[in-house]
């Protein structure tokens, strides 16, 4: 029986971490956990409750209702994907919009939010056989993960990918606005006080600026095989 692994994938926004992680999970028949979606879901909840928006943050409101937020990942066989649920409501599409993207870094800086979500993530990972992507998976959530990968790509390429993704979903937004949002997100992620975006010392760097998903999968298959072979 092959050893079941914990695979941690960190990196910058719009690098294709989720697509990459989902593909690995499907290949290995592992559970895929999108940690970014968890923070986006908390952000959406806070936006709906009026705790964040227009530059303001009601921290006491966030903390008061934090335990009321339940997040699940449920597999949808019709699309062959896991979808994100907030208190039993499918919010997979809504958490991907630009408003959530603009507020998620501020929510993710709240220590109590991060502590709660890390607890949930570690609980999921107890049985191993998971692929999780985010910004602090290999440094904070699973510092002893079997395989750690840190993804990056140029800002222009990341902005184009995000633009194409939104366009395919019928959302029309200016390319330069997306680019500005990504740059601002990078700065916030790298400089936040709690769990800033960092490449773990033992993480393998993957710059996928000029790589297709198929090329990335060929690359990671070799990494996984080496790990299983004890190399």
TAWOBEL-V486917 format. One record per residue. SS is DSSP state (2 for helix, 1 for strand, 0 for the rest). PHI is phi as a letter, one per 20 degrees, with the letter a starting at -180 (* if undefined). Layout:
ss = {SS:SS}
phi = {PHI:PHI}
This chain:
ss = {0:0:0:0:0:1:1:1:1:1:1:0:0:0:0:0:2:2:2:2:2:2:2:2:2:2:2:2:0:0:1:1:1:1:2:2:2:2:2:2:2:2:2:2:2:2:2:2:0:0:0:1:1:0:0:1:1:0:2:2:2:2:2:2:2:2:2:2:0:0:1:1:1:1:1:1:0:0:0:0:1:1:1:1:1:1:0:0:1:1:0:0:0:2:2:2:0:2:2:2:2:2:2:2:2:2:2:2:0:0:2:2:2:2:2:2:2:2:2:2:2:2:2:2:2:0:0:0:0:1:1:1:1:1:0:0:2:2:2:2:2:0:0:0:0:0:1:1:1:1:1:1:0:0:2:2:2:2:2:2:2:2:2:2:2:2:2:2:0:0:0:0:0:0:2:2:2:2:2:2:2:2:2:2:2:2:2:2:2:2:2:0:0:0:0:0:0:0:0:0:0:0:0:1:1:1:1:0:0:0:0:0:2:2:2:2:2:2:2:2:2:2:2:2:2:2:2:2:0:0:0}
phi = {*:f:f:e:d:d:d:d:c:d:q:f:f:m:e:n:g:f:g:f:f:f:f:f:f:f:f:e:m:d:e:d:d:e:f:f:f:f:f:f:f:f:f:g:g:f:f:f:e:m:e:b:q:l:n:d:b:e:f:f:f:g:f:f:d:g:f:e:e:d:c:c:d:d:f:d:f:f:d:l:b:e:c:e:c:d:l:m:d:f:d:g:f:f:f:e:f:f:f:f:g:f:d:f:f:f:f:f:e:f:g:f:f:f:f:f:f:f:g:f:f:f:f:f:e:g:e:m:m:c:c:c:c:r:c:b:f:e:d:c:f:c:f:d:g:f:c:c:c:d:d:b:a:f:f:f:f:f:f:f:f:f:f:f:f:f:f:f:e:n:e:d:b:f:g:f:f:f:f:f:f:f:f:f:f:g:f:f:f:f:d:f:f:d:l:f:f:b:e:f:g:d:e:e:f:c:e:d:g:d:d:e:f:f:f:f:f:f:f:f:g:f:f:f:f:f:f:f:e:n:e}
